[in-house]
């Protein structure tokens, strides 16, 4: 390739580079190479045996560049040796350890996501988490670096039978959280659709759904990310509240939500099958607060006292037990159950048409 002639790929890459001062342009290639050399070292230490092609793909450079980098590492005294043949590649001398892990601050943030590949990608940190994973593995003892660790532990955060959410704004929101930038967004809740200005304090993954916790004037609120419409990250910074504890806030908000959602009490009777199915059919808050009678009747049915919401909501939950549940009280709930069951009977007997 002649001087001054760039390939289409290189022209594209060149056009995407941000402006760099002359001083930075001078040292930039050296910084990039230093980062690449460290990445090669940690990858070899983590995986043991890696081909030049795999290293080139991971570092996003040519195989020829990897050859030059490996030569430079060898010249610097790093005990790298090559393995010839169809399954050839590079290895570190047995027992050699890289003392420096080279974790950046953003890679440290990504450490807790190294087992949640999809969630790291949702946050726009997929590549960062992969890099952090390689460096973390390099720091572990040999017995912990085998594929058995990955093979025996798998995290599947989304809930059962749930469609993937639309999360186009999540990486931008995560960036705003890290940099303390306010956000102006359109948010559609169940009751209204309005524009808001918020100060993002944190992000929570709950049951496969992402939530943004933010300050709205003098109040801390939670917003489901999939309901956020058009948004803009403002070119300013806000002061993060020193006393705010994201984990504590979320734990208390869940407790408060569960209490508000189940303000009433119901008395029901359950068959032996119904008692066994409480764990499957009742929400944790309701199940954990339920009081089951010690004694049972001649058929084995027991009386259960539990927290419920509105009469309509309570009827829907109790109907999950089918014919293995009977509402004893309050009278309003028993009447609601009779109304729902009567309407269902008409539908299935054809009388309701």
N, C-alpha and C positions, 0 to 999 in steps of 0.2 A: 504494500500500500504506500503510495507516494506521500511526501510530506504535505500537510495541509488538506489531505483528502480523508474525510470521515465516512465510515459506513452509515447506513440508515439507522442501525441500532445505536451507534455512538452519537449521531446527531440528535437522536431522540433523547438519549440520556443526558447529553450536554445541554439541551434546551431546557431540561427540567431542573437543572442545578440552580440553587439560589445564588444571589450575588455574594461574592466573597472578596474581602479586602485583599490587596496585594500581599500583605504579611501572612494572612491566613492561607491564601493560595499557595504560598511557598511551603508551608509546613503541612498542609492538608494531605498530600500523598503519603508523607511519613506517618501521620497519625492513622490513616486508613490501613497502611501496611502493618503497623504495630498491632492494631486491633485484629487484623486478619491472622497474623502470626499467633497471637494468643488464642484465637478461635481454633486454629489448627491444632495447637497443643492440647487444649482442653477436650476437643473432639477425639483425638487419638487416645487420650488418657481415659475418657469415658467409654469408648467403644472398643479399644484394643487394636483393631485392625480395620483400616479404612482405605478405600481405593482413591486414587488421585481424582477420578471423575466425580466421586461422591463429595470429596472436599471442595472441588471446584463448584459443584452445584450449591453446596451449603454456603460458600463464601461469595457466590455470584461473580466468579472470575473464570478465566480460561484455565484449562489444564496446564498449559505452558507456564502460567503465572504460579500455579501450585508447585510445579517443578522448581522454579526459581526460589519460592519461599522455603521449601523444604531444604534446598541447598544452603540457604542463608541460615536456617536453624541449625543445620549440621555444622556449618562453619563456626557458629557461636557456641558449639560444645554440647548441644542438645542431642542425646543418643537416639536418633531416628534411623531406622534401617528399613530398606525396601525388601519386599517379598516378590520374587519373580513368578511368572506363570500366569495362567488364565485367571486364577483367583488371587493375583498379586495385589500389592498395595503398600501401605506404610504402617509401621508399628513403632512404639517406643520401647526402648530396652526394658526388660522386665524389672520391676522394682523402682523405676524412675517415676517421680511424682512432681507435678507442677505445684509449686508452693503458693502461687498467686491465682485465685479463682477469677479475678477480674470482674466481679459483679458490679454493674452500674446500679444507680438508685432505682431506675424504672424496672430493671430486671429483678431487683430485690422485691419490689411491689408485686411482680408477677409470680414470685415463688409459690404463693398459696394457690395459684391457678395452674401449676404445672401438671396436675392430674385432671384438670377440667378443660380439655382441649377445646371443646365447642364454646364454653363460656369465655375462655381467653380470647377466642376469635371474635365473639360477640362484642367484647370490649375494645377490639382493635389491637389486641396485644398477643395475637397468635404467634408471630415471629419472635417477639421478645420473650414470651414464655418458653418457646422452644430453645432459644439461646440460653436462658436461665437454667432450663432443665439439663442441658449439656454440661454447663459449668458446675451445677450442683452435683451431678453424677460424678464429675471428675474429682470432687472433693470427698466423695464417699469411699469407704474401704472397699476392696475388691469383692468381698463377700456380699456387699449390698448393691453392687453395680450390675448384677446379672439381670437378664431379662425376666427372671422369676418375679421380681418386684412389680414390674408392669403387668405381667401375666396374671398375678394373683389379686390385684386390686384395680377395680374399675369404678369410676364415679359416673353415675347417670342421674343428673340433677332434675331434669324435667319430670313433671308428674305424669301419671298414667293417662293414656288416651287423650293427650293434649296436642293441639296443633302448634307448630312453632310460631312464636310471636314475630311481628314485624319490628325489627330493632335497628332501623337505618340510622337513628340518631344516637345510639348508645356509645359508639366510639367518641363522638364529639362531646357528649355529656361527660364521659370519663375524663377527657382532656380538660374540660371546664372545671370539674371537681378538683383535679390535681393542681390547676393553676389559679383557683379561686376567682374565676370569671363569672359574673352574673349572666343569666340567660333570660331572654324574652321569648316566650313560647305560647303557642295555642294549645289549650288542653281541653279534651272532651271527656268529662266525667259522665256518670249515669244521669245526672240532673241538669247539667249546663255545659255550654261550650263557650269558653271565653279566653281572652289573652291575659297572660300573667307575666310579671317580672319576678324572678326568683333568684336566690343565692344558693347554689347547689352545695350541700354539705357531705353527701355520701351516696353510695349505690348499694342496694341490697338485692340478693338473689333469694327468692322465697318460693318453694314449690314449682320451680321451673319458670317463674315470672320475675322480671327485673323491675325494681322500684327505685325511684329517685327521691331521696330525702332532702328537703330544701327549706330554707328560711323564706317565708312570705310575710313581709313586714315584721311584726313582732311574734309570729307564730311559726312553729316547725310543722311542715306538712309532708305527706307521702304522695307520690304521683307514680302511676303505672307507666312505664316507659312506652309501651305499645300504644298508649292513648295520646301520646304527645304528637301534635301536628307540626306545622311549620315553626322553626325555631331559629334564633340568632344568638350566638355567643357575643356578648358585649365586650368592647375593647377597654375594659377597666377591671379593677380588682376590688374585692371586698375583704373585710377583716373576718377571719374565721373565728367563731366564738370559742374562747379557750375552755369554757366549762362544758362544751357539748361532747357527749359520749354517744357515738352512733349505735353501738351494740346495746347500750342501756336504753336509749330512746326506742329502738325497734322492739326490744323485749317488752317494754311497758306499753307501747302502742298496740301490740298483739293482744296483751292481757286486757287492755281497755276495750279493744274491738270485740273480743270474745264476750266480755261481760255485757257490753251494750247490745250485742246481737242476741243474747239469751237472757232477757230480764225476768222471764216468768218461770213458773215451776209446774211440772205435770206429773201425774201419777198414772203409770201404765202397768199392765200385767204382760209378762213375756213367757212363752213356752221354753222348754229346755233348749231347743234349737235357737230361739231368739236370744236367750242369755249367752249362748256360745257366740252368736253373731254380733254382739254389741261392739266388739273391737273392730269389726269390719264395717259396720253400718252407721255408727255414730261418730261425729267429729271428736277429736281428742279432748277438747274442753268439756263437752257434754259427758263423754264417757268417764273422764276422770272425776267429775263431780257427781256422778250417779250414786245413789244409795240403794243397794239391793237387799231385800228382806232375807233374813236367815232361813225362815221356814218356807216350804212349798206346799201347794195343795195336792190333792190326790193324783192329779195329772202331771205334777212336777212344775207347774207354773209358779212364778215368783212375782212379787210386786216390786216395781222399780220407780224411784223418784228421781227426776232429772230436770236440768235446766233447758228451757225452750225459748224460742223467739215469739213472733206473732202467732196467732192461732193457725193462720194459713200456712206459715213456714213450718210450724210444729207438725201439722197434719202431713205435709210432704215428707218430713223426715221419718215419721212413724210408719207411714205407708210402705217404707222400704222393707219392713218386717212382714208385710202381707198379712196372712191370716194367723200369724204367730204372735200378734200383739193386740191388746185391747186397752183402750183408754178408759181409765176410771174417773179421772177429773183433771182439770176443772170442767164444769158443765159446758162452758163455751167451746172447749176443745173437743169434748165428746160430741157436741152438736155439729161442729165443723167436720169431724170424721164421718158422722152419719150422712151429712150432706154430700161429701165427696164420694163416699162408697155408694150412696144411692145413685148419684149421677153416673158413676162407672157401671153400675148394674144395668141401668137403662141403655147405655151404649152397647154393652156386650150381649144384652138380650134382644136388642133391636127395638126396644120401646122408645128410645130417645130420638129416633129418626122422624 
